[in-house]
Amino acid sequence: PFSVFNQLRETTPIRYDHERQCWDLFLYEDVHEILKTHAVFSSERKRTLEANTILTMDPPRHTKMRNIVNKAFTVKSVQNLAPRIQEIVHQLIDLIIQQGQMEVVRDLSAPLPVIMIAELLGVPKEDRLLFKEWSDVAIKGVDQYTEEHLAAVAAEHKKAQIELSQYFTDMMNQRRTEPKDDLITALLRAEVDGEKLTDKEIIDFCILLLIAGNETTTNLITHGIRLLTEQPDIQEQVAQDSALIPSFIEETLRYYPPVLGVSRVAKQEIEIYGQKIHQGEVVMAWVAAANRDPRVFSDPDTFVVNRTPNHHLTFGKGIHFCLGAPLARLEAKIAFEEIFKRLTEIRLQKGTKVEINPSPLLYGLKEYPVTFQTV
Ligand code: HEM
């Protein structure tokens, strides 16, 4: 999609799409401004799931709700998860080496975030598969905003959501009698303006974490491996110097962003480039276009493994900046450290046709089979 984004950014910095009924903006400066200016560009947008979450809230409620979970997701808190992430990655790569080949999505990049979020929430091991199935369904079509799409996936969503809700309800009841050191227990204890959260609010929070964190992190790791196979010289370079892994991950986020764009709703009339955006109209901020804006990034279509600074907008900006960014970064860092420690000569399996998931807002691959040698 990137050549299209490049072209649109350079020819039509703003446009109204009649079919999708929204404004599109492509320049870094504008995407940045929209995300930062939450007083004008509201997050109280149309929701695909019937969940009311911080992702679709404005202050003051947003601030208070986000504060409840903030602490669990800071760089410092997630650092405590490092040994466990390490262990999971190690086991996954043991299996991959036993198999002798790897389908990246199935064998590594999909299981890792699901296992981590399940454990954070307090889901026991034996329920993990079930959990993954629900979250896959819940994710499906979450990025589709047209009525037809919504109707088509609504039934499936509804079913998964009912089952997930039931599951979380049982978990909550269990934690009420027997609190544990997990997010569900923390959410049960939390108060906003002196009031406890309702069961529905807690369930919605859990569902949000599933939806926001799983496929995105999966795609980050998949794209990273994809890049290593597309540019073997970079694979070589990072293999020789593992200190490059964090900047390699940041550049992967910029270059192949798992989230292509985010939407907002205009709270008031506002004029941009002589175009009047009316109150209530939807505005799309195209992160993927902004990330390759030559006004901000030199040589933007080149993957520069040690690009500094690298102020990509892949995790958003401002008050809704991705809550899970430290976790996603840590999972990716540990995964790539382990990959480089144990695997070499990673190549796309011959004859593979790489398929991009058909989603307007998320950017990911269905599967990515690779061959490798062990170190
Ligand atoms: C918000 C991207 C991983 C939880 C966001 C936003 C973006 C984003 C762009 C802002 C949306 C907006 O402004 O409307 C990503 C990417 C990820 C990732 C690219 C992986 C590479 C995660 C993970 C979690 C998570 C692992 C949780 C475990 C959230 C939550 C929000 C959010 C809860 C809402 C924050 C708020 O509204 O205040 N993410 N995300 N994300 N993300 Fe992530």
Boltz pocket constraint, residues with backbone or C-beta under 6 A from the ligand:
constraints:
  - pocket:
      binder: B
      contacts: [[A, 35], [A, 43], [A, 54], [A, 55], [A, 56], [A, 66], [A, 113], [A, 117], [A, 208], [A, 209], [A, 212], [A, 213], [A, 214], [A, 216], [A, 217], [A, 220], [A, 257], [A, 258], [A, 259], [A, 262], [A, 263], [A, 313], [A, 314], [A, 315], [A, 316], [A, 317], [A, 319], [A, 320], [A, 321], [A, 322], [A, 323], [A, 324], [A, 325], [A, 327], [A, 328]]
      max_distance: 6.0
